[in-house]
Amino acid sequence: MASELKTPGSTNPESQDGMAKLARTIRDKILIDEPVKEEELIDQLERAAIEIDELLGSSLGPKGMNKIIVNPVGDIFVTSDGKVILKEIDVLHPIVTSLKKLAESMDKACG
């Protein structure tokens, strides 16, 4: 039905099994219930990246604007700090999770 993720020219069954496992893991993490084609998965990841850009883009730089965030507990935050924004939004997308970890690492390294 739907094609599994495969690397171009990959004929090794072990690498194909690994890519199929990776595809299933990604689908599970971004809450896709049914198999999707590689193009659909890429489109969904691209849409997520665009939404994150729209969320964080206006808070960056010297003219960055503050964001008002109400987290799931009901706490209100006014901040332009990307780390706080990512930490307080309730999203379990792999891209957001990766950005949260990156922001925490940068905060530890840079202060």
Backbone as XML, in Angstrom:
<?xml version="1.0"?>
<chain id="A" units="angstrom">
  <residue number="1" name="MET">
    <atom name="N" x="0.832" y="-1.195" z="0.000"/>
    <atom name="CA" x="0.000" y="0.000" z="0.000"/>
    <atom name="C" x="0.874" y="1.255" z="0.000"/>
  </residue>
  <residue number="2" name="ALA">
    <atom name="N" x="1.479" y="1.590" z="1.108"/>
    <atom name="CA" x="2.342" y="2.769" z="1.180"/>
    <atom name="C" x="3.793" y="2.322" z="1.157"/>
  </residue>
  <residue number="3" name="SER">
    <atom name="N" x="4.622" y="3.127" z="0.520"/>
    <atom name="CA" x="6.035" y="2.763" z="0.448"/>
    <atom name="C" x="6.713" y="3.068" z="1.772"/>
  </residue>
  <residue number="4" name="GLU">
    <atom name="N" x="7.643" y="2.224" z="2.139"/>
    <atom name="CA" x="8.425" y="2.440" z="3.348"/>
    <atom name="C" x="9.587" y="3.370" z="3.015"/>
  </residue>
  <residue number="5" name="LEU">
    <atom name="N" x="10.123" y="4.024" z="4.031"/>
    <atom name="CA" x="11.291" y="4.873" z="3.826"/>
    <atom name="C" x="12.478" y="3.998" z="3.461"/>
  </residue>
  <residue number="6" name="LYS">
    <atom name="N" x="13.147" y="4.319" z="2.389"/>
    <atom name="CA" x="14.332" y="3.584" z="1.963"/>
    <atom name="C" x="15.368" y="4.581" z="1.477"/>
  </residue>
  <residue number="7" name="THR">
    <atom name="N" x="16.609" y="4.248" z="1.676"/>
    <atom name="CA" x="17.657" y="5.096" z="1.136"/>
    <atom name="C" x="17.804" y="4.794" z="-0.339"/>
  </residue>
  <residue number="8" name="PRO">
    <atom name="N" x="18.139" y="5.797" z="-1.168"/>
    <atom name="CA" x="18.284" y="5.560" z="-2.597"/>
    <atom name="C" x="19.318" y="4.482" z="-2.872"/>
  </residue>
  <residue number="9" name="GLY">
    <atom name="N" x="18.947" y="3.522" z="-3.688"/>
    <atom name="CA" x="19.864" y="2.469" z="-4.089"/>
    <atom name="C" x="20.134" y="1.440" z="-3.014"/>
  </residue>
  <residue number="10" name="SER">
    <atom name="N" x="19.400" y="1.474" z="-1.917"/>
    <atom name="CA" x="19.637" y="0.535" z="-0.825"/>
    <atom name="C" x="19.025" y="-0.814" z="-1.151"/>
  </residue>
  <residue number="11" name="THR">
    <atom name="N" x="19.863" y="-1.844" z="-1.197"/>
    <atom name="CA" x="19.365" y="-3.186" z="-1.477"/>
    <atom name="C" x="19.631" y="-4.128" z="-0.321"/>
  </residue>
  <residue number="12" name="ASN">
    <atom name="N" x="20.351" y="-3.693" z="0.680"/>
    <atom name="CA" x="20.667" y="-4.516" z="1.833"/>
    <atom name="C" x="19.406" y="-4.692" z="2.679"/>
  </residue>
  <residue number="13" name="PRO">
    <atom name="N" x="18.929" y="-5.934" z="2.877"/>
    <atom name="CA" x="17.706" y="-6.152" z="3.657"/>
    <atom name="C" x="17.802" y="-5.620" z="5.079"/>
  </residue>
  <residue number="14" name="GLU">
    <atom name="N" x="18.989" y="-5.695" z="5.682"/>
    <atom name="CA" x="19.142" y="-5.192" z="7.044"/>
    <atom name="C" x="18.941" y="-3.688" z="7.104"/>
  </residue>
  <residue number="15" name="SER">
    <atom name="N" x="19.486" y="-2.952" z="6.133"/>
    <atom name="CA" x="19.317" y="-1.502" z="6.145"/>
    <atom name="C" x="17.874" y="-1.135" z="5.835"/>
  </residue>
  <residue number="16" name="GLN">
    <atom name="N" x="17.206" y="-1.916" z="4.983"/>
    <atom name="CA" x="15.797" y="-1.654" z="4.697"/>
    <atom name="C" x="14.945" y="-1.916" z="5.932"/>
  </residue>
  <residue number="17" name="ASP">
    <atom name="N" x="15.265" y="-2.983" z="6.683"/>
    <atom name="CA" x="14.542" y="-3.250" z="7.919"/>
    <atom name="C" x="14.749" y="-2.117" z="8.918"/>
  </residue>
  <residue number="18" name="GLY">
    <atom name="N" x="15.978" y="-1.614" z="8.999"/>
    <atom name="CA" x="16.268" y="-0.504" z="9.892"/>
    <atom name="C" x="15.505" y="0.750" z="9.502"/>
  </residue>
  <residue number="19" name="MET">
    <atom name="N" x="15.426" y="1.030" z="8.200"/>
    <atom name="CA" x="14.686" y="2.200" z="7.732"/>
    <atom name="C" x="13.191" y="2.026" z="7.982"/>
  </residue>
  <residue number="20" name="ALA">
    <atom name="N" x="12.674" y="0.813" z="7.798"/>
    <atom name="CA" x="11.258" y="0.556" z="8.064"/>
    <atom name="C" x="10.961" y="0.760" z="9.548"/>
  </residue>
  <residue number="21" name="LYS">
    <atom name="N" x="11.881" y="0.298" z="10.404"/>
    <atom name="CA" x="11.715" y="0.490" z="11.842"/>
    <atom name="C" x="11.754" y="1.978" z="12.186"/>
  </residue>
  <residue number="22" name="LEU">
    <atom name="N" x="12.667" y="2.714" z="11.559"/>
    <atom name="CA" x="12.757" y="4.153" z="11.772"/>
    <atom name="C" x="11.466" y="4.839" z="11.346"/>
  </residue>
  <residue number="23" name="ALA">
    <atom name="N" x="10.927" y="4.446" z="10.194"/>
    <atom name="CA" x="9.680" y="5.037" z="9.708"/>
    <atom name="C" x="8.543" y="4.779" z="10.693"/>
  </residue>
  <residue number="24" name="ARG">
    <atom name="N" x="8.458" y="3.558" z="11.217"/>
    <atom name="CA" x="7.409" y="3.245" z="12.195"/>
    <atom name="C" x="7.593" y="4.074" z="13.458"/>
  </residue>
  <residue number="25" name="THR">
    <atom name="N" x="8.832" y="4.226" z="13.907"/>
    <atom name="CA" x="9.110" y="5.008" z="15.107"/>
    <atom name="C" x="8.703" y="6.461" z="14.912"/>
  </residue>
  <residue number="26" name="ILE">
    <atom name="N" x="9.043" y="7.026" z="13.761"/>
    <atom name="CA" x="8.681" y="8.420" z="13.479"/>
    <atom name="C" x="7.171" y="8.568" z="13.430"/>
  </residue>
  <residue number="27" name="ARG">
    <atom name="N" x="6.491" y="7.640" z="12.746"/>
    <atom name="CA" x="5.023" y="7.708" z="12.678"/>
    <atom name="C" x="4.423" y="7.652" z="14.075"/>
  </residue>
  <residue number="28" name="ASP">
    <atom name="N" x="4.958" y="6.789" z="14.934"/>
    <atom name="CA" x="4.443" y="6.681" z="16.296"/>
    <atom name="C" x="4.659" y="7.974" z="17.071"/>
  </residue>
  <residue number="29" name="LYS">
    <atom name="N" x="5.833" y="8.589" z="16.903"/>
    <atom name="CA" x="6.149" y="9.796" z="17.660"/>
    <atom name="C" x="5.315" y="10.994" z="17.232"/>
  </residue>
  <residue number="30" name="ILE">
    <atom name="N" x="4.960" y="11.070" z="15.965"/>
    <atom name="CA" x="4.173" y="12.222" z="15.524"/>
    <atom name="C" x="2.709" y="11.856" z="15.359"/>
  </residue>
  <residue number="31" name="LEU">
    <atom name="N" x="2.328" y="10.772" z="16.026"/>
    <atom name="CA" x="0.934" y="10.366" z="16.147"/>
    <atom name="C" x="0.260" y="10.111" z="14.814"/>
  </residue>
  <residue number="32" name="ILE">
    <atom name="N" x="0.923" y="9.392" z="13.933"/>
    <atom name="CA" x="0.319" y="8.965" z="12.678"/>
    <atom name="C" x="-0.109" y="7.521" z="12.876"/>
  </residue>
  <residue number="33" name="ASP">
    <atom name="N" x="-1.406" y="7.258" z="12.753"/>
    <atom name="CA" x="-1.937" y="5.930" z="13.050"/>
    <atom name="C" x="-1.746" y="4.930" z="11.925"/>
  </residue>
  <residue number="34" name="GLU">
    <atom name="N" x="-1.671" y="5.394" z="10.709"/>
    <atom name="CA" x="-1.592" y="4.476" z="9.577"/>
    <atom name="C" x="-0.309" y="4.720" z="8.799"/>
  </residue>
  <residue number="35" name="PRO">
    <atom name="N" x="0.120" y="3.738" z="8.027"/>
    <atom name="CA" x="1.334" y="3.936" z="7.220"/>
    <atom name="C" x="1.160" y="5.102" z="6.244"/>
  </residue>
  <residue number="36" name="VAL">
    <atom name="N" x="2.221" y="5.868" z="6.061"/>
    <atom name="CA" x="2.187" y="6.983" z="5.123"/>
    <atom name="C" x="3.344" y="6.836" z="4.151"/>
  </residue>
  <residue number="37" name="LYS">
    <atom name="N" x="3.185" y="7.472" z="3.017"/>
    <atom name="CA" x="4.267" y="7.471" z="2.041"/>
    <atom name="C" x="5.357" y="8.427" z="2.512"/>
  </residue>
  <residue number="38" name="GLU">
    <atom name="N" x="6.542" y="8.198" z="2.003"/>
    <atom name="CA" x="7.683" y="9.024" z="2.394"/>
    <atom name="C" x="7.399" y="10.502" z="2.140"/>
  </residue>
  <residue number="39" name="GLU">
    <atom name="N" x="6.763" y="10.811" z="1.012"/>
    <atom name="CA" x="6.483" y="12.209" z="0.672"/>
    <atom name="C" x="5.534" y="12.839" z="1.690"/>
  </residue>
  <residue number="40" name="GLU">
    <atom name="N" x="4.532" y="12.079" z="2.150"/>
    <atom name="CA" x="3.589" y="12.599" z="3.134"/>
    <atom name="C" x="4.289" y="12.875" z="4.462"/>
  </residue>
  <residue number="41" name="LEU">
    <atom name="N" x="5.182" y="11.978" z="4.852"/>
    <atom name="CA" x="5.925" y="12.156" z="6.092"/>
    <atom name="C" x="6.797" y="13.405" z="6.010"/>
  </residue>
  <residue number="42" name="ILE">
    <atom name="N" x="7.455" y="13.589" z="4.886"/>
    <atom name="CA" x="8.290" y="14.775" z="4.691"/>
    <atom name="C" x="7.432" y="16.030" z="4.730"/>
  </residue>
  <residue number="43" name="ASP">
    <atom name="N" x="6.248" y="16.000" z="4.105"/>
    <atom name="CA" x="5.337" y="17.148" z="4.140"/>
    <atom name="C" x="4.920" y="17.479" z="5.570"/>
  </residue>
  <residue number="44" name="GLN">
    <atom name="N" x="4.612" y="16.457" z="6.365"/>
    <atom name="CA" x="4.211" y="16.697" z="7.752"/>
    <atom name="C" x="5.355" y="17.293" z="8.567"/>
  </residue>
  <residue number="45" name="LEU">
    <atom name="N" x="6.558" y="16.801" z="8.358"/>
    <atom name="CA" x="7.711" y="17.359" z="9.065"/>
    <atom name="C" x="7.979" y="18.796" z="8.627"/>
  </residue>
  <residue number="46" name="GLU">
    <atom name="N" x="7.801" y="19.068" z="7.333"/>
    <atom name="CA" x="7.994" y="20.429" z="6.829"/>
    <atom name="C" x="6.964" y="21.378" z="7.432"/>
  </residue>
  <residue number="47" name="ARG">
    <atom name="N" x="5.706" y="20.944" z="7.510"/>
    <atom name="CA" x="4.670" y="21.779" z="8.124"/>
    <atom name="C" x="4.988" y="22.068" z="9.586"/>
  </residue>
  <residue number="48" name="ALA">
    <atom name="N" x="5.479" y="21.063" z="10.299"/>
    <atom name="CA" x="5.847" y="21.265" z="11.703"/>
    <atom name="C" x="6.970" y="22.292" z="11.816"/>
  </residue>
  <residue number="49" name="ALA">
    <atom name="N" x="7.963" y="22.200" z="10.936"/>
    <atom name="CA" x="9.079" y="23.157" z="10.957"/>
    <atom name="C" x="8.594" y="24.574" z="10.668"/>
  </residue>
  <residue number="50" name="ILE">
    <atom name="N" x="7.666" y="24.718" z="9.733"/>
    <atom name="CA" x="7.119" y="26.041" z="9.405"/>
    <atom name="C" x="6.357" y="26.609" z="10.598"/>
  </residue>
  <residue number="51" name="GLU">
    <atom name="N" x="5.569" y="25.772" z="11.274"/>
    <atom name="CA" x="4.818" y="26.244" z="12.437"/>
    <atom name="C" x="5.749" y="26.661" z="13.573"/>
  </residue>
  <residue number="52" name="ILE">
    <atom name="N" x="6.829" y="25.932" z="13.761"/>
    <atom name="CA" x="7.805" y="26.304" z="14.791"/>
    <atom name="C" x="8.475" y="27.621" z="14.419"/>
  </residue>
  <residue number="53" name="ASP">
    <atom name="N" x="8.782" y="27.795" z="13.135"/>
    <atom name="CA" x="9.370" y="29.051" z="12.667"/>
    <atom name="C" x="8.427" y="30.215" z="12.942"/>
  </residue>
  <residue number="54" name="GLU">
    <atom name="N" x="7.141" y="30.020" z="12.665"/>
    <atom name="CA" x="6.168" y="31.081" z="12.916"/>
    <atom name="C" x="6.057" y="31.389" z="14.409"/>
  </residue>
  <residue number="55" name="LEU">
    <atom name="N" x="6.173" y="30.360" z="15.239"/>
    <atom name="CA" x="6.078" y="30.547" z="16.682"/>
    <atom name="C" x="7.295" y="31.279" z="17.235"/>
  </residue>
  <residue number="56" name="LEU">
    <atom name="N" x="8.486" y="30.849" z="16.835"/>
    <atom name="CA" x="9.716" y="31.386" z="17.423"/>
    <atom name="C" x="10.334" y="32.543" z="16.645"/>
  </residue>
  <residue number="57" name="GLY">
    <atom name="N" x="10.081" y="32.624" z="15.350"/>
    <atom name="CA" x="10.756" y="33.594" z="14.495"/>
    <atom name="C" x="10.612" y="35.030" z="14.949"/>
  </residue>
  <residue number="58" name="SER">
    <atom name="N" x="9.425" y="35.407" z="15.383"/>
    <atom name="CA" x="9.206" y="36.801" z="15.772"/>
    <atom name="C" x="9.791" y="37.130" z="17.140"/>
  </residue>
  <residue number="59" name="SER">
    <atom name="N" x="10.282" y="36.134" z="17.864"/>
    <atom name="CA" x="10.888" y="36.413" z="19.173"/>
    <atom name="C" x="12.408" y="36.497" z="19.096"/>
  </residue>
  <residue number="60" name="LEU">
    <atom name="N" x="12.974" y="36.298" z="17.911"/>
    <atom name="CA" x="14.429" y="36.278" z="17.752"/>
    <atom name="C" x="14.980" y="37.644" z="17.359"/>
  </residue>
  <residue number="61" name="GLY">
    <atom name="N" x="16.222" y="37.858" z="17.693"/>
    <atom name="CA" x="16.929" y="39.055" z="17.246"/>
    <atom name="C" x="16.697" y="40.256" z="18.134"/>
  </residue>
  <residue number="62" name="PRO">
    <atom name="N" x="17.340" y="41.379" z="17.775"/>
    <atom name="CA" x="17.248" y="42.583" z="18.606"/>
    <atom name="C" x="15.851" y="43.196" z="18.626"/>
  </residue>
  <residue number="63" name="LYS">
    <atom name="N" x="15.053" y="42.915" z="17.616"/>
    <atom name="CA" x="13.685" y="43.434" z="17.586"/>
    <atom name="C" x="12.671" y="42.336" z="17.912"/>
  </residue>
  <residue number="64" name="GLY">
    <atom name="N" x="13.141" y="41.302" z="18.602"/>
    <atom name="CA" x="12.273" y="40.183" z="18.954"/>
    <atom name="C" x="11.151" y="40.605" z="19.889"/>
  </residue>
  <residue number="65" name="MET">
    <atom name="N" x="9.978" y="40.076" z="19.626"/>
    <atom name="CA" x="8.803" y="40.418" z="20.429"/>
    <atom name="C" x="8.575" y="39.363" z="21.513"/>
  </residue>
  <residue number="66" name="ASN">
    <atom name="N" x="7.943" y="39.801" z="22.590"/>
    <atom name="CA" x="7.574" y="38.880" z="23.658"/>
    <atom name="C" x="6.375" y="38.046" z="23.235"/>
  </residue>
  <residue number="67" name="LYS">
    <atom name="N" x="6.273" y="36.873" z="23.823"/>
    <atom name="CA" x="5.133" y="35.981" z="23.613"/>
    <atom name="C" x="4.438" y="35.787" z="24.954"/>
  </residue>
  <residue number="68" name="ILE">
    <atom name="N" x="3.128" y="35.703" z="24.902"/>
    <atom name="CA" x="2.357" y="35.363" z="26.091"/>
    <atom name="C" x="1.983" y="33.896" z="25.959"/>
  </residue>
  <residue number="69" name="ILE">
    <atom name="N" x="2.404" y="33.098" z="26.933"/>
    <atom name="CA" x="2.175" y="31.657" z="26.883"/>
    <atom name="C" x="1.379" y="31.252" z="28.114"/>
  </residue>
  <residue number="70" name="VAL">
    <atom name="N" x="0.325" y="30.491" z="27.886"/>
    <atom name="CA" x="-0.422" y="29.877" z="28.979"/>
    <atom name="C" x="-0.183" y="28.381" z="28.859"/>
  </residue>
  <residue number="71" name="ASN">
    <atom name="N" x="0.534" y="27.819" z="29.828"/>
    <atom name="CA" x="0.860" y="26.392" z="29.747"/>
    <atom name="C" x="-0.342" y="25.547" z="30.179"/>
  </residue>
  <residue number="72" name="PRO">
    <atom name="N" x="-0.276" y="24.223" z="30.028"/>
    <atom name="CA" x="-1.417" y="23.366" z="30.364"/>
    <atom name="C" x="-1.880" y="23.467" z="31.821"/>
  </residue>
  <residue number="73" name="VAL">
    <atom name="N" x="-0.987" y="23.880" z="32.722"/>
    <atom name="CA" x="-1.351" y="24.023" z="34.128"/>
    <atom name="C" x="-2.098" y="25.330" z="34.372"/>
  </residue>
  <residue number="74" name="GLY">
    <atom name="N" x="-1.967" y="26.282" z="33.435"/>
    <atom name="CA" x="-2.618" y="27.574" z="33.572"/>
    <atom name="C" x="-1.672" y="28.692" z="33.958"/>
  </residue>
  <residue number="75" name="ASP">
    <atom name="N" x="-0.387" y="28.389" z="34.100"/>
    <atom name="CA" x="0.599" y="29.426" z="34.396"/>
    <atom name="C" x="0.791" y="30.304" z="33.169"/>
  </residue>
  <residue number="76" name="ILE">
    <atom name="N" x="0.997" y="31.605" z="33.412"/>
    <atom name="CA" x="1.165" y="32.567" z="32.321"/>
    <atom name="C" x="2.612" y="33.041" z="32.304"/>
  </residue>
  <residue number="77" name="PHE">
    <atom name="N" x="3.207" y="33.031" z="31.111"/>
    <atom name="CA" x="4.583" y="33.479" z="30.920"/>
    <atom name="C" x="4.599" y="34.551" z="29.844"/>
  </residue>
  <residue number="78" name="VAL">
    <atom name="N" x="5.368" y="35.608" z="30.076"/>
    <atom name="CA" x="5.634" y="36.611" z="29.053"/>
    <atom name="C" x="7.138" y="36.572" z="28.823"/>
  </residue>
  <residue number="79" name="THR">
    <atom name="N" x="7.544" y="36.147" z="27.629"/>
    <atom name="CA" x="8.969" y="35.950" z="27.373"/>
    <atom name="C" x="9.274" y="36.026" z="25.885"/>
  </residue>
  <residue number="80" name="SER">
    <atom name="N" x="10.522" y="36.312" z="25.580"/>
    <atom name="CA" x="11.006" y="36.194" z="24.202"/>
    <atom name="C" x="12.087" y="35.118" z="24.123"/>
  </residue>
  <residue number="81" name="ASP">
    <atom name="N" x="12.299" y="34.412" z="25.237"/>
    <atom name="CA" x="13.311" y="33.357" z="25.312"/>
    <atom name="C" x="12.773" y="32.085" z="24.659"/>
  </residue>
  <residue number="82" name="GLY">
    <atom name="N" x="13.424" y="31.668" z="23.577"/>
    <atom name="CA" x="12.982" y="30.481" z="22.850"/>
    <atom name="C" x="12.958" y="29.237" z="23.710"/>
  </residue>
  <residue number="83" name="LYS">
    <atom name="N" x="13.907" y="29.123" z="24.640"/>
    <atom name="CA" x="13.952" y="27.953" z="25.525"/>
    <atom name="C" x="12.694" y="27.885" z="26.390"/>
  </residue>
  <residue number="84" name="VAL">
    <atom name="N" x="12.288" y="29.007" z="26.943"/>
    <atom name="CA" x="11.089" y="29.040" z="27.787"/>
    <atom name="C" x="9.846" y="28.762" z="26.949"/>
  </residue>
  <residue number="85" name="ILE">
    <atom name="N" x="9.792" y="29.347" z="25.762"/>
    <atom name="CA" x="8.642" y="29.120" z="24.879"/>
    <atom name="C" x="8.505" y="27.634" z="24.574"/>
  </residue>
  <residue number="86" name="LEU">
    <atom name="N" x="9.593" y="27.006" z="24.162"/>
    <atom name="CA" x="9.551" y="25.581" z="23.824"/>
    <atom name="C" x="9.256" y="24.717" z="25.044"/>
  </residue>
  <residue number="87" name="LYS">
    <atom name="N" x="9.795" y="25.109" z="26.191"/>
    <atom name="CA" x="9.595" y="24.315" z="27.404"/>
    <atom name="C" x="8.135" y="24.339" z="27.847"/>
  </residue>
  <residue number="88" name="GLU">
    <atom name="N" x="7.481" y="25.465" z="27.697"/>
    <atom name="CA" x="6.142" y="25.618" z="28.251"/>
    <atom name="C" x="5.011" y="25.220" z="27.304"/>
  </residue>
  <residue number="89" name="ILE">
    <atom name="N" x="5.290" y="25.108" z="26.013"/>
    <atom name="CA" x="4.219" y="24.642" z="25.128"/>
    <atom name="C" x="4.108" y="23.131" z="25.258"/>
  </residue>
  <residue number="90" name="ASP">
    <atom name="N" x="2.900" y="22.631" z="25.138"/>
    <atom name="CA" x="2.645" y="21.203" z="25.343"/>
    <atom name="C" x="2.559" y="20.508" z="23.993"/>
  </residue>
  <residue number="91" name="VAL">
    <atom name="N" x="3.729" y="20.226" z="23.398"/>
    <atom name="CA" x="3.783" y="19.574" z="22.091"/>
    <atom name="C" x="4.773" y="18.422" z="22.182"/>
  </residue>
  <residue number="92" name="LEU">
    <atom name="N" x="4.383" y="17.247" z="21.689"/>
    <atom name="CA" x="5.249" y="16.070" z="21.738"/>
    <atom name="C" x="5.734" y="15.683" z="20.353"/>
  </residue>
  <residue number="93" name="HIS">
    <atom name="N" x="6.059" y="16.656" z="19.555"/>
    <atom name="CA" x="6.553" y="16.392" z="18.203"/>
    <atom name="C" x="8.062" y="16.206" z="18.269"/>
  </residue>
  <residue number="94" name="PRO">
    <atom name="N" x="8.629" y="15.285" z="17.473"/>
    <atom name="CA" x="10.078" y="15.054" z="17.540"/>
    <atom name="C" x="10.921" y="16.292" z="17.254"/>
  </residue>
  <residue number="95" name="ILE">
    <atom name="N" x="10.467" y="17.151" z="16.363"/>
    <atom name="CA" x="11.225" y="18.371" z="16.067"/>
    <atom name="C" x="11.236" y="19.280" z="17.291"/>
  </residue>
  <residue number="96" name="VAL">
    <atom name="N" x="10.087" y="19.445" z="17.926"/>
    <atom name="CA" x="10.004" y="20.294" z="19.117"/>
    <atom name="C" x="10.831" y="19.692" z="20.247"/>
  </residue>
  <residue number="97" name="THR">
    <atom name="N" x="10.752" y="18.383" z="20.421"/>
    <atom name="CA" x="11.537" y="17.715" z="21.455"/>
    <atom name="C" x="13.030" y="17.925" z="21.221"/>
  </residue>
  <residue number="98" name="SER">
    <atom name="N" x="13.464" y="17.807" z="19.980"/>
    <atom name="CA" x="14.876" y="18.030" z="19.653"/>
    <atom name="C" x="15.285" y="19.470" z="19.927"/>
  </residue>
  <residue number="99" name="LEU">
    <atom name="N" x="14.431" y="20.420" z="19.564"/>
    <atom name="CA" x="14.743" y="21.827" z="19.818"/>
    <atom name="C" x="14.791" y="22.123" z="21.313"/>
  </residue>
  <residue number="100" name="LYS">
    <atom name="N" x="13.909" y="21.485" z="22.090"/>
    <atom name="CA" x="13.946" y="21.667" z="23.546"/>
    <atom name="C" x="15.287" y="21.205" z="24.103"/>
  </residue>
  <residue number="101" name="LYS">
    <atom name="N" x="15.733" y="20.029" z="23.666"/>
    <atom name="CA" x="17.015" y="19.498" z="24.141"/>
    <atom name="C" x="18.170" y="20.390" z="23.702"/>
  </residue>
  <residue number="102" name="LEU">
    <atom name="N" x="18.114" y="20.886" z="22.473"/>
    <atom name="CA" x="19.148" y="21.784" z="21.971"/>
    <atom name="C" x="19.193" y="23.068" z="22.793"/>
  </residue>
  <residue number="103" name="ALA">
    <atom name="N" x="18.024" y="23.642" z="23.076"/>
    <atom name="CA" x="17.966" y="24.877" z="23.853"/>
    <atom name="C" x="18.510" y="24.667" z="25.261"/>
  </residue>
  <residue number="104" name="GLU">
    <atom name="N" x="18.193" y="23.525" z="25.868"/>
    <atom name="CA" x="18.714" y="23.234" z="27.206"/>
    <atom name="C" x="20.231" y="23.091" z="27.182"/>
  </residue>
  <residue number="105" name="SER">
    <atom name="N" x="20.752" y="22.417" z="26.161"/>
    <atom name="CA" x="22.206" y="22.255" z="26.037"/>
    <atom name="C" x="22.897" y="23.593" z="25.845"/>
  </residue>
  <residue number="106" name="MET">
    <atom name="N" x="22.318" y="24.443" z="25.002"/>
    <atom name="CA" x="22.910" y="25.764" z="24.766"/>
    <atom name="C" x="22.872" y="26.602" z="26.035"/>
  </residue>
  <residue number="107" name="ASP">
    <atom name="N" x="21.778" y="26.494" z="26.784"/>
    <atom name="CA" x="21.661" y="27.258" z="28.019"/>
    <atom name="C" x="22.714" y="26.818" z="29.034"/>
  </residue>
  <residue number="108" name="LYS">
    <atom name="N" x="22.968" y="25.515" z="29.113"/>
    <atom name="CA" x="23.995" y="25.008" z="30.028"/>
    <atom name="C" x="25.386" y="25.450" z="29.592"/>
  </residue>
  <residue number="109" name="ALA">
    <atom name="N" x="25.635" y="25.417" z="28.280"/>
    <atom name="CA" x="26.966" y="25.752" z="27.768"/>
    <atom name="C" x="27.237" y="27.253" z="27.788"/>
  </residue>
  <residue number="110" name="CYS">
    <atom name="N" x="26.226" y="28.039" z="27.447"/>
    <atom name="CA" x="26.428" y="29.488" z="27.289"/>
    <atom name="C" x="25.946" y="30.303" z="28.482"/>
  </residue>
  <residue number="111" name="GLY">
    <atom name="N" x="25.061" y="29.750" z="29.257"/>
    <atom name="CA" x="24.560" y="30.463" z="30.429"/>
    <atom name="C" x="23.327" y="31.247" z="30.199"/>
  </residue>
</chain>
